[in-house]
Amino acid sequence: MRTPLIAGNWKCHTRLESARALARGLRETLDGLEGVEKVVCPPFVYLAAVWEALRGSSIRLGSQDVHWQDDVAATGEVGPRMLAELAEYAIIGHSERRHQFGETDEMVNRKVKAALATGLKPIMCVGEMLQERQAGLTEEVLVRQARGGLAGVEMPDGFIIAYEPVWAIGTGTPATGEDAAIAIAVIRREVASMFGQAKAETLRILYGGSVMPENIAEFVSKEGIDGALVGGASLKVDAFSVIVEMAARLKAGAS
Ligand code: PEP
């Protein structure tokens, strides 16, 4: 039985006070909710404030990225040991990092290894661009990104991958539940070929891309979809809370 997970990616949004208020609001609505892991990923600069606001609650903290080294000359980067003092999860290889900042599969792989080595739980993102989907390359891209990101990794049980088709992120046009389930099956099959079927069965694969209260059920009602990575809708207490509550209810009903 895989524990479902809903993670909120706040991206480059909020300010100090609104980040605190969002964290406190989520704590009020979600703290007592069981059956689903709840994670928020604020900007680096607000991690400490949100950590403080969530201290002692069941809502976990994640970062939006991580460098692969600490204690090096890498201006602007934040190392895994620094992050592990505050955060439990780290989003790695988000499409905005890949496509706006030139992050490669090799860099993603280094980050995944470094995160695991310091006890951070990676949320490794993969997903095809619109042109790749239109050219029939979705499976090829997912296999390449999964293999590249996971090469030489000692995979723990419950490892997390987010399938995020780039064309669905922030567009208001999500994938269909069917299409997401097909892509996610490709990823699980690839992980099985690398690490064995038993390990792949423990793998948690999230869907991400314009998830909202109105469509979360379409995704989490699918057996192979273990939760969601949520961007825009994670910035509102009401919307994110409804998403988490529906995921918990539907996954509990399915088990
Ligand atoms: C994301 O940031 O990973 C994401 C899926 O964003 P949105 O939900 O806004 O599409």
Residues whose N, C-alpha, C, O or C-beta is under 5 A from the ligand:
A	BS01	PEP	N9 A168 I169 G170 T171 G208 G209 S210 V211 L229 V230 G231 G232
